[in-house]
Each structure stands twice: as structure tokens, then as C-alpha cells.
Amino acid sequence: MQRKIGLAVHNIHEEYSVELIRGVQKFCKEYNYQLFIFPINAKHADKYGYEYRHGGIKGLISINNLDGLILSSASLSSFMDVKDFLESISQLEPLPTVHIGIDLPGKNCVTSDSEDAFKRMVSHLIEKHNKKDFILLTSHDNNIDSRNRTKWFLDVLENHNIKIDKSHMLNCDFNKNSAKMNIKDYVMNNGVDFDCVVSLNDSMAIGAIKGLEDCSVRIPEDVLITGFDNYKGATYSLPTLTTINPQLNEQGYQAALLLHNYLNGEKTPVHKKIDSVEIFRSSCGCLSKDKYLVDYIDKNGNEVNFSLNEITQIIHNNPGNINTELYSLHQLTQSSMTVVNLTKLFNLLPDYIERISLKGMAIFIYDRPKKYAPNTGEFKIPEKATRIFSYELGTRKANIVPQETNPVKDMIPAGTFNSEFETLVVYPLFETQLQYGYILVPLTENDLLYYEVVLELFSKEITSAIRLDNEEKENLKLENSNSKLKKYSSELSILSTTDELTKINNRRGFMNAAQKAIKDTIARNKSGMIIFCDMDGMKKINDTYGHDAGDRAIQAEAEVLQRACRNSDIIGRLGGDEFAVYVEGMDRLGFESFKNRIKNETTFINNRNLEEFNISMSLGCTEVTEDCHNISKLLIKADKELYIAKKIRHMQMYKSKTLD
């Protein structure tokens, strides 16, 4: 029987994860293992939004589902110390594990040994290029990589009798934009009193290149720059970046080999170190800018050309191919804008899957959505899930016969797929704080950022269909029980329709008033639009300034909407920081004018209130039509349009930064 191993990563699109995935995939193909990838996100990542929700699939990682597990431990422990990390993964025992990126006593581990390569690179700058006036781009001392690399750098300077002033050590938090701004500020205040910039990662180095270019400083003619990590951006940057290659692909491969050896009887824990290597390119002056087919010069002075596969990847990442991927996303979003129940979605999914060039999909849902709030411990997977859909490319017919399973013991029951896919991604189905289930999708050769955005869109589409399905079932129950309906209506009439905090319609008041107005709009053959409004950065305001400040922010958002709307428009607070507006007579062009009014009124309120924070909001809209005039469906569509617009904009920004 084919063995199954898992790979737990923070996400699947960052280059660190991509290289590890490719290395583990290579091993699994050679040794006939089936690979399951779990993008579970680092614990405590909720400070960045709802990333913690990906941890909802962590409970599927068990000895019943897998023979062993590889953990991208360096990235998964980003927001905690080693002790807390070990406690967070204790539930995985007795599953055999291998850790990548950190050295854990008594555990199978693979790490990079970068000290010698980094020291040789810094010495190269001093001895070959005669540099002695350095700027160091670093990060906080609580980051182990920052501490180690800073120490290695200072050791080399001390061995060469070179001193560096603390003002030349700029904390940029491993962030590209921070490095760009810090280096520009330094040059504006001090001039160019340095001849070399050593960055402790590639992102900061590329940011520094942009910042120095803005100051008319030439690289490498005036100043040399080096990085660390050898991410793709190092190859694409102009000039190309001298850096350190920690050989992440090889780390992934060796981790899989360690796990293989353990499963075959080698029980003694092994710590495997992979030697990093220095990569010399144009930013230090070693590689001429006109040698387009040369990737880098190695430590022995040999020119290393791009491989055919690397050239293919570079071509793939040109704007034309990026636009092709964006167009595929556009097609998916246009096709999925109609809110449908599960029955109708099952008919549409095979076309969606083929259009996006996936190989298949299986959907598993729990009996009912289960709440998973931040900072509430590990999510407990329900013991019952139902496979409601499975499809493989080429079969032209989906399997929608329900099959129950205990996902902790059998997350992919027999018959789910006819093919033995080499690699499957396990992805959660969630909406806000609700976990609906999970999907299994074979990994394709697409760009993994594109792949992850596609999975998020499918997750949103499926959970919307489940929600609508549940609403339709509840409505049917109400219609079939007149006595309950009367009692329910009586209770509703007692409830207030006004939101206590903002003094505008609450959710119930808005739904009733908007539905009545929409019915009148349709009868008079008028146009109308539902606008979904979501405050930006609400969690940060609450966390930074307290919940009283959060209440004031919500009140300010309500005032912005009241100032921007007409007396005839219907405004309501749906809950939390979400609002909705119904505007009769509005079309898409009118919506653009409405967004400008919102922007102007927001500026006015921010300037008037003089809070420690500024408010802003994002908007999504959908038009009322004869075919779609149900307020619940319209709100779901407007919410989806807002969500999709944000995701596509994020992808465009990410791709733009990569090309920069």
C-alpha cells in the first residue's frame, strides 16, 4: 500500500513554502509516497486578520490519516517561542515527525548551516571589492535569524579590524518597504557615507535598491548590496542580487528522506544540516549586467547559467502570463457571482474546475458549521463529516452521493477519487468564525499564489451555497409550521428595529425595510443597488485603542454613510463593523460617484474627530434585477463582490512587487 505523508506549512504561496513543497514533492515522486499539504498558518497569526482559521484543518493531521509528517517549523513558530511551539504540536503525537528550520533536541530535524557562506560573502566584499563602510539592514533581536546573522556579520568586521557605528545598523523588520524608507531617510539626513549595504534577507535588500535608486545612487557603481535567502526576486531584480542560498528545495527533500528512514526502522533522531552557498550576481559588481543567460557566479568563480526550467519560470512570470492567470480568475469570479444553493452549485462546479485547470475536487462538510474564534485553543474536528461532492477532470460527471466519514480517522474515504494523485492540498471551508468542513484538491503546476487565491474563492463559493441551502431549509420549516411562524412573527414585532449604538436600522430593521423598498422598485421598473460596507482595520483599532474606541469608530462609520446618503436611502448596521445601504435609482456609474462621496465624508470625519486613528471602509455592490431581488441573496452577492475585488487586487499588488 502506498504510504501517505503530510507537509504542514504556514501557507502555500510564499517562496519559502514553495521551495520546501517542491523538494518534498520530488522525493515523494521518486519513492512513491502520496503527499498531503496542510496550509495551517502559524499559531497566533490572528494578529494579521483571520489567518488563524486555517488551523481548523490541523485536527485532520493524525496517525490514522498519515504515516508521517514534515513540519515547516521555522515558519510555523514565527509568533511563539520553542516551548510554546512544542506544546502546540503535542497533539500530533504519536505521529512520526520531521522538523525543518529549527533544531529541536531529540527530534528529527533539517536546518541550514549558513554561517560559513555568509561570512565568506561579507569577507568577499571586503577583500575583493575593498569595502569597509557598511550599512547593515537587520531586524528585531528577538528573531533568532536576525541575531545569528548580525553576530556573523560583526565577527567578520572584527576579524578585518573594521568598526561599524550603531547608526549604520537599521532595523527594517525584514520588510521591503521599511528598508526602502529607512535607507532613503538615512541618505537624506547623512548623505552617502557608506559603500556597501548588507541585508539580512532579500526583501530588505530589494527595498534598499529601490530606495537608493530614488536617491540617484547607482548599484553597484556607487554602492554594493547583498541579501540573504535567494528568493525569486533576487533573480528578477535590477540589478540581480548577490545573496545566500539556504537550499530550501534540498531541505525539503532531505526532510522527506529522514522521515522515510524513520518509517523504515531508523529510530535514532538525526539532525541534518544543509550547507548554504553564496551566490554572486550584479549587485556586488561580480556579474556583468549584460550577461542575461548567467544566473550567478559561484564561490569558485564559475559562471552558472539558467537552466531550461528556470528560463521557463521567468517567462511564466512575465506580464503576459500573469494576465492570463488573472483572466482565468476573472472568468471564475464572473461565473460565480450568482448565489446558488448546493444543488445548483454541483452542476456548475465541473465547469469551474476545468476552466481554472484544476485536476479535481472533493468537498467534505460537517453536520453544522462549528465556531472557531481566535485565542480559544485548538479547533476540535467533529467526528462526523459528509463527502457531498467529488469530481475528476475528464470524467464529465460529478459524484454527489453523500458518504459519511470520521475525518480524524479517514479524511479521504475510498472512492473519493479514481486516480491516485501524487499531491493533494487540504484546504479549510470557513466563513468569518465558522468552520464548515474542508476540501481536497490535487496540486497543479500553476503558480502557487494563483492556486491559493483560487482555493479561497472556491471556499467562499461553497460556504455561500451551504449558507443559502441552510436558509432555504429554515424557510421551508417556517412555511410548514404556521403556528411557529405566527409565534416567531409575534416575537419579531416586539424586537426593536433600531441599532442601539448607531441609532440607525439594525439588521432586522434593514432587511425588512430594504426588501419592501426593493419590491416597490421592481414594481415601478426602476433600478436599484445594494451596497455592502466593511470597515478597514477594525480589529487593529480594538486591539490598539480599546473597545470604546472601536465603538466610536463604528459610530463614525454610520455618520459617514448618513452624510453620504439621501434621506430616501435605507442604511443599516448588519453587525460588528458591517453596514449595508439600499439606493433606488443607482447604477454602476452612480456607485463610483457614491464611493467618492464616501471618501470625502470619511476625510471630513477623520479631520473633525481628531481621533488617534483614522477610519476607512471598503465597498461592494450588486444591482437589483427581476431575476435577483431577494435581500439575503443580494447581500451575499455584494459581500462576495467586495471579497473578490480585494483578493484580485491583492494578487495584482503581489505580482507587481515580485516583478519590481
GUROLO-95247 format. One line per field, with one value per residue (C-alpha): x, y, z; residue in three letters. Coordinates in steps of 0.05 Angstrom, whole numbers. Example, Ala and Ser with C-alpha at 12.3 -4.5 7.8 and 13.67 -1.06 7.14 Angstrom:
BEGIN
x (246,273)
y (-90,-21)
z (156,143)
residuo (ALA,SER)
This chain:
BEGIN
x (0,25,47,18,58,37,72,48,66,46,15,28,46,106,172,197,138,141,213,200,139,178,233,185,146,210,225,153,153,219,199,124,94,28,36,-17,-4,-35,-31,-48,-17,27,-8,-23,-23,-93,-60,-59,-134,-168,-107,-116,-178,-133,-115,-184,-155,-99,-142,-140,-66,-68,-35,-99,-94,-18,43,86,90,140,132,158,174,213,153,101,135,142,97,118,179,202,168,100,111,125,63,21,42,38,-30,5,38,49,54,127,151,210,222,250,285,296,339,296,334,312,274,289,308,335,366,411,483,492,547,607,574,551,619,653,606,620,694,688,660,719,776,757,717,756,692,696,639,578,504,470,396,372,310,290,336,281,286,337,356,369,411,453,466,482,533,566,570,602,651,676,684,722,769,784,792,731,684,611,572,504,472,493,451,380,323,276,239,254,206,218,181,211,281,265,241,297,353,322,316,387,415,373,400,472,488,521,575,576,599,563,495,490,417,397,344,328,265,301,357,309,274,342,358,292,306,376,353,304,364,402,452,475,482,536,575,566,544,544,484,476,417,401,352,359,284,259,261,336,339,288,313,353,409,405,420,482,455,459,422,399,378,306,289,343,319,250,279,325,268,226,286,294,221,227,287,249,189,236,267,320,291,351,337,380,397,414,449,447,505,483,522,538,510,547,508,507,491,562,594,617,568,562,491,493,503,429,436,482,444,503,577,592,644,697,687,649,591,526,475,400,371,316,266,287,282,212,193,219,178,118,124,123,64,30,25,6,-51,-72,-78,-115,-163,-177,-193,-237,-275,-285,-309,-358,-386,-392,-425,-495,-511,-538,-554,-514,-555,-543,-470,-457,-479,-433,-370,-343,-342,-309,-256,-238,-237,-187,-145,-152,-149,-208,-240,-274,-318,-330,-377,-395,-467,-469,-418,-375,-350,-275,-256,-185,-147,-194,-145,-141,-202,-233,-252,-323,-324,-373,-365,-401,-370,-422,-383,-324,-301,-241,-220,-243,-300,-351,-397,-391,-405,-456,-478,-467,-415,-405,-336,-299,-249,-200,-194,-208,-206,-208,-252,-243,-276,-266,-221,-208,-137,-80,-59,13,-1,-66,-77,-124,-159,-210,-280,-293,-332,-316,-310,-348,-314,-358,-311,-254,-237,-185,-154,-97,-38,-25,35,2,35,20,-4,-55,-71,-84,-128,-169,-177,-201,-251,-278,-282,-323,-368,-381,-395,-442,-480,-483,-508,-562,-581,-589,-630,-676,-686,-702,-751,-785,-793,-824,-872,-895,-909,-960,-963,-888,-888,-941,-904,-839,-873,-902,-834,-804,-855,-833,-760,-732,-711,-660,-586,-571,-501,-511,-586,-596,-631,-606,-601,-674,-697,-654,-675,-749,-745,-698,-739,-802,-767,-738,-807,-832,-772,-785,-859,-843,-789,-735,-662,-632,-569,-548,-481,-442,-395,-338,-293,-218,-174,-228,-191,-128,-168,-198,-131,-92,-140,-193,-265,-292,-251,-279,-350,-332,-304,-369,-409,-364,-375,-450,-445,-404,-458,-513,-477,-463,-534,-601,-659,-694,-636,-641,-580,-569,-517,-514,-469,-399,-366,-411,-463,-509,-545,-602,-604,-661,-642,-568,-528,-453,-435,-473,-437,-370,-397,-422,-352,-324,-375,-356,-283,-296,-341,-291,-237,-283,-300,-227,-205,-262,-259,-183,-180,-115,-138,-169,-228,-237,-283,-287,-349,-380,-445,-495,-554,-627,-658,-723,-684,-649,-687,-683,-647,-609,-582,-566,-525,-487,-471,-449,-406,-375,-360,-325,-285,-266,-245,-199,-168,-154,-126,-81,-56,-42,-3,36,54,74,120,151,165,193)
y (0,70,108,177,234,305,372,427,497,568,578,551,614,644,627,593,545,537,513,464,437,425,389,343,331,309,258,231,221,183,139,130,168,206,277,317,391,427,504,511,580,597,598,669,694,722,789,796,782,715,674,632,599,555,520,489,432,416,362,323,311,245,176,149,193,196,152,213,288,342,409,476,491,555,590,556,580,652,681,639,612,540,517,543,514,444,449,470,407,358,335,305,250,193,212,208,279,315,390,439,503,496,449,412,364,293,306,291,359,391,460,503,518,588,616,598,620,686,701,685,732,790,776,776,847,870,832,832,897,936,957,980,1029,986,994,933,921,879,862,855,819,770,739,683,692,766,753,699,736,801,765,732,799,833,775,786,861,849,800,854,909,946,983,1000,1053,1034,1088,1045,986,998,957,944,884,840,885,911,977,991,981,1028,1084,1074,1077,1138,1174,1156,1185,1248,1260,1236,1231,1170,1158,1083,1040,974,951,882,860,800,780,791,831,886,885,896,951,984,981,1018,1069,1084,1089,1143,1180,1173,1124,1072,998,972,1032,1074,1024,947,909,837,798,730,674,673,683,692,767,763,736,784,848,900,893,819,807,776,733,668,606,563,508,503,454,407,417,393,333,313,321,272,225,228,211,154,126,132,95,40,28,82,108,148,223,256,330,340,405,431,477,544,572,643,669,727,770,841,879,867,880,809,794,839,865,845,770,753,677,674,666,675,664,610,614,585,639,595,624,584,592,590,521,510,502,568,604,575,601,670,670,645,705,757,804,767,702,738,770,701,677,740,729,658,686,739,684,646,707,726,656,651,718,685,660,589,532,467,430,484,492,418,427,487,462,414,473,518,465,454,528,540,480,440,364,352,368,334,371,348,385,379,369,443,499,500,564,574,640,667,651,594,537,483,470,402,368,338,263,263,294,280,279,315,324,294,305,287,322,282,243,297,273,290,242,275,213,231,189,196,190,205,256,246,172,174,243,216,153,101,120,195,196,142,167,164,236,248,311,336,402,400,468,492,515,575,639,691,648,588,524,487,430,421,408,364,388,357,404,430,464,533,590,575,645,638,568,593,651,600,556,616,635,563,563,627,600,534,564,615,557,519,581,593,519,524,588,555,495,540,580,515,494,561,557,487,508,565,564,571,625,665,658,678,738,759,757,796,851,861,869,938,952,1005,992,1017,1041,1079,1095,1070,1007,943,881,862,933,940,872,888,960,943,883,925,981,932,902,973,987,925,941,1011,984,1025,1009,998,975,941,965,924,965,937,979,971,955,948,893,936,995,950,917,983,1034,992,973,1042,1069,1014,1036,1107,1082,1045,1108,1149,1098,1104,1180,1177,1135,1182,1243,1209,1182,1214,1215,1164,1114,1057,1047,991,961,886,871,886,934,913,960,958,1011,1006,1061,1066,1094,1077,1041,1024,1095,1122,1074,1105,1174,1144,1117,1187,1216,1164,1181,1256,1247,1199,1252,1304,1259,1240,1313,1334,1279,1282,1210,1173,1130,1143,1104,1079,1029,982,974,921,927,888,911,893,856,820,755,772,815,774,816,757,736,808,818,753,776,845,814,766,822,860,798,780,851,852,785,803,870,834,786,843,880,817,802,875,872,807,838,901)
z (0,-17,44,58,88,105,99,146,122,141,72,2,-37,-1,-34,30,28,-48,-46,11,-25,-89,-52,-15,-79,-114,-60,-58,-133,-131,-72,-88,-29,-32,-5,32,42,101,100,174,186,245,312,337,265,281,295,218,209,201,183,246,214,171,236,231,189,239,272,206,217,254,256,224,162,153,162,180,179,158,192,166,238,227,196,239,302,278,332,392,428,421,485,463,393,420,463,403,364,422,397,336,377,364,290,267,251,219,231,181,200,275,317,368,415,409,343,271,242,179,183,140,160,134,178,135,70,99,129,63,26,74,71,-6,-3,40,7,-67,-71,-17,20,92,104,115,127,159,148,205,247,320,369,388,319,320,247,258,320,287,222,257,300,240,205,265,273,201,212,276,241,189,242,215,262,249,284,312,269,209,234,210,238,179,209,148,108,38,45,113,83,25,71,122,71,38,105,122,56,62,133,126,53,22,75,61,3,18,44,75,84,127,77,3,14,52,0,-58,-18,-7,-81,-96,-41,-66,-138,-114,-85,-152,-121,-172,-157,-159,-187,-123,-71,-68,-39,-16,10,42,20,-56,-68,-139,-131,-125,-196,-225,-191,-230,-216,-198,-124,-92,-36,4,-20,40,-9,15,-40,-15,57,37,1,59,109,69,66,142,151,101,140,206,178,155,224,235,301,325,318,265,256,183,165,93,75,47,-12,-32,-98,-131,-180,-208,-143,-117,-184,-198,-254,-314,-325,-398,-384,-389,-391,-330,-264,-217,-203,-151,-95,-141,-194,-243,-282,-273,-329,-321,-331,-383,-326,-294,-361,-368,-299,-316,-380,-340,-293,-349,-351,-408,-370,-306,-343,-369,-297,-277,-336,-312,-243,-276,-312,-248,-209,-265,-267,-192,-179,-179,-110,-115,-69,-66,-117,-170,-149,-160,-232,-242,-206,-260,-310,-257,-242,-315,-330,-275,-297,-233,-235,-189,-122,-63,-13,59,106,179,202,220,218,281,313,317,350,358,421,440,435,383,338,352,287,291,289,231,162,97,28,-13,-78,-116,-187,-230,-294,-354,-321,-340,-284,-211,-154,-108,-70,4,41,116,148,212,185,242,224,149,118,46,44,-11,-77,-68,-129,-181,-191,-140,-144,-124,-83,-52,-16,45,50,102,86,131,135,189,252,226,202,151,131,83,10,-22,-87,-128,-133,-203,-235,-231,-194,-121,-105,-162,-135,-64,-88,-129,-67,-26,-79,-82,-6,-7,-63,-27,41,9,-23,43,79,26,30,105,98,47,94,152,110,89,161,177,119,140,211,214,289,296,243,280,345,311,277,344,376,318,326,398,380,364,293,314,328,398,384,318,322,251,228,258,215,223,210,148,119,127,101,43,20,20,-19,-69,-83,-97,-142,-184,-190,-216,-264,-231,-219,-150,-117,-52,-25,26,71,112,158,145,205,258,296,299,328,381,398,399,428,463,450,469,411,368,386,367,301,285,303,257,200,209,207,142,110,134,107,40,30,14,62,18,21,71,117,167,212,198,257,280,230,172,143,83,41,-8,-60,-110,-179,-173,-227,-233,-254,-195,-150,-170,-150,-85,-69,-80,-31,20,11,20,81,113,105,136,196,207,207,252,304,314,339,348,290,222,194,124,91,32,-11,-55,-94,-134,-176,-163,-221,-235,-230,-165,-116,-52,1,31,-38,-56,8,-5,-76,-53,1,-50,-99,-43,-24,-95,-112,-51,-69,-142,-121,-71,-124,-172,-118,-100,-172,-183,-124,-149,-217,-184)
residuo (MET,GLN,ARG,LYS,ILE,GLY,LEU,ALA,VAL,HIS,ASN,ILE,HIS,GLU,GLU,TYR,SER,VAL,GLU,LEU,ILE,ARG,GLY,VAL,GLN,LYS,PHE,CYS,LYS,GLU,TYR,ASN,TYR,GLN,LEU,PHE,ILE,PHE,PRO,ILE,ASN,ALA,LYS,HIS,ALA,ASP,LYS,TYR,GLY,TYR,GLU,TYR,ARG,HIS,GLY,GLY,ILE,LYS,GLY,LEU,ILE,SER,ILE,ASN,ASN,LEU,ASP,GLY,LEU,ILE,LEU,SER,SER,ALA,SER,LEU,SER,SER,PHE,MET,ASP,VAL,LYS,ASP,PHE,LEU,GLU,SER,ILE,SER,GLN,LEU,GLU,PRO,LEU,PRO,THR,VAL,HIS,ILE,GLY,ILE,ASP,LEU,PRO,GLY,LYS,ASN,CYS,VAL,THR,SER,ASP,SER,GLU,ASP,ALA,PHE,LYS,ARG,MET,VAL,SER,HIS,LEU,ILE,GLU,LYS,HIS,ASN,LYS,LYS,ASP,PHE,ILE,LEU,LEU,THR,SER,HIS,ASP,ASN,ASN,ILE,ASP,SER,ARG,ASN,ARG,THR,LYS,TRP,PHE,LEU,ASP,VAL,LEU,GLU,ASN,HIS,ASN,ILE,LYS,ILE,ASP,LYS,SER,HIS,MET,LEU,ASN,CYS,ASP,PHE,ASN,LYS,ASN,SER,ALA,LYS,MET,ASN,ILE,LYS,ASP,TYR,VAL,MET,ASN,ASN,GLY,VAL,ASP,PHE,ASP,CYS,VAL,VAL,SER,LEU,ASN,ASP,SER,MET,ALA,ILE,GLY,ALA,ILE,LYS,GLY,LEU,GLU,ASP,CYS,SER,VAL,ARG,ILE,PRO,GLU,ASP,VAL,LEU,ILE,THR,GLY,PHE,ASP,ASN,TYR,LYS,GLY,ALA,THR,TYR,SER,LEU,PRO,THR,LEU,THR,THR,ILE,ASN,PRO,GLN,LEU,ASN,GLU,GLN,GLY,TYR,GLN,ALA,ALA,LEU,LEU,LEU,HIS,ASN,TYR,LEU,ASN,GLY,GLU,LYS,THR,PRO,VAL,HIS,LYS,LYS,ILE,ASP,SER,VAL,GLU,ILE,PHE,ARG,SER,SER,CYS,GLY,CYS,LEU,SER,LYS,ASP,LYS,TYR,LEU,VAL,ASP,TYR,ILE,ASP,LYS,ASN,GLY,ASN,GLU,VAL,ASN,PHE,SER,LEU,ASN,GLU,ILE,THR,GLN,ILE,ILE,HIS,ASN,ASN,PRO,GLY,ASN,ILE,ASN,THR,GLU,LEU,TYR,SER,LEU,HIS,GLN,LEU,THR,GLN,SER,SER,MET,THR,VAL,VAL,ASN,LEU,THR,LYS,LEU,PHE,ASN,LEU,LEU,PRO,ASP,TYR,ILE,GLU,ARG,ILE,SER,LEU,LYS,GLY,MET,ALA,ILE,PHE,ILE,TYR,ASP,ARG,PRO,LYS,LYS,TYR,ALA,PRO,ASN,THR,GLY,GLU,PHE,LYS,ILE,PRO,GLU,LYS,ALA,THR,ARG,ILE,PHE,SER,TYR,GLU,LEU,GLY,THR,ARG,LYS,ALA,ASN,ILE,VAL,PRO,GLN,GLU,THR,ASN,PRO,VAL,LYS,ASP,MET,ILE,PRO,ALA,GLY,THR,PHE,ASN,SER,GLU,PHE,GLU,THR,LEU,VAL,VAL,TYR,PRO,LEU,PHE,GLU,THR,GLN,LEU,GLN,TYR,GLY,TYR,ILE,LEU,VAL,PRO,LEU,THR,GLU,ASN,ASP,LEU,LEU,TYR,TYR,GLU,VAL,VAL,LEU,GLU,LEU,PHE,SER,LYS,GLU,ILE,THR,SER,ALA,ILE,ARG,LEU,ASP,ASN,GLU,GLU,LYS,GLU,ASN,LEU,LYS,LEU,GLU,ASN,SER,ASN,SER,LYS,LEU,LYS,LYS,TYR,SER,SER,GLU,LEU,SER,ILE,LEU,SER,THR,THR,ASP,GLU,LEU,THR,LYS,ILE,ASN,ASN,ARG,ARG,GLY,PHE,MET,ASN,ALA,ALA,GLN,LYS,ALA,ILE,LYS,ASP,THR,ILE,ALA,ARG,ASN,LYS,SER,GLY,MET,ILE,ILE,PHE,CYS,ASP,MET,ASP,GLY,MET,LYS,LYS,ILE,ASN,ASP,THR,TYR,GLY,HIS,ASP,ALA,GLY,ASP,ARG,ALA,ILE,GLN,ALA,GLU,ALA,GLU,VAL,LEU,GLN,ARG,ALA,CYS,ARG,ASN,SER,ASP,ILE,ILE,GLY,ARG,LEU,GLY,GLY,ASP,GLU,PHE,ALA,VAL,TYR,VAL,GLU,GLY,MET,ASP,ARG,LEU,GLY,PHE,GLU,SER,PHE,LYS,ASN,ARG,ILE,LYS,ASN,GLU,THR,THR,PHE,ILE,ASN,ASN,ARG,ASN,LEU,GLU,GLU,PHE,ASN,ILE,SER,MET,SER,LEU,GLY,CYS,THR,GLU,VAL,THR,GLU,ASP,CYS,HIS,ASN,ILE,SER,LYS,LEU,LEU,ILE,LYS,ALA,ASP,LYS,GLU,LEU,TYR,ILE,ALA,LYS,LYS,ILE,ARG,HIS,MET,GLN,MET,TYR,LYS,SER,LYS,THR,LEU,ASP)
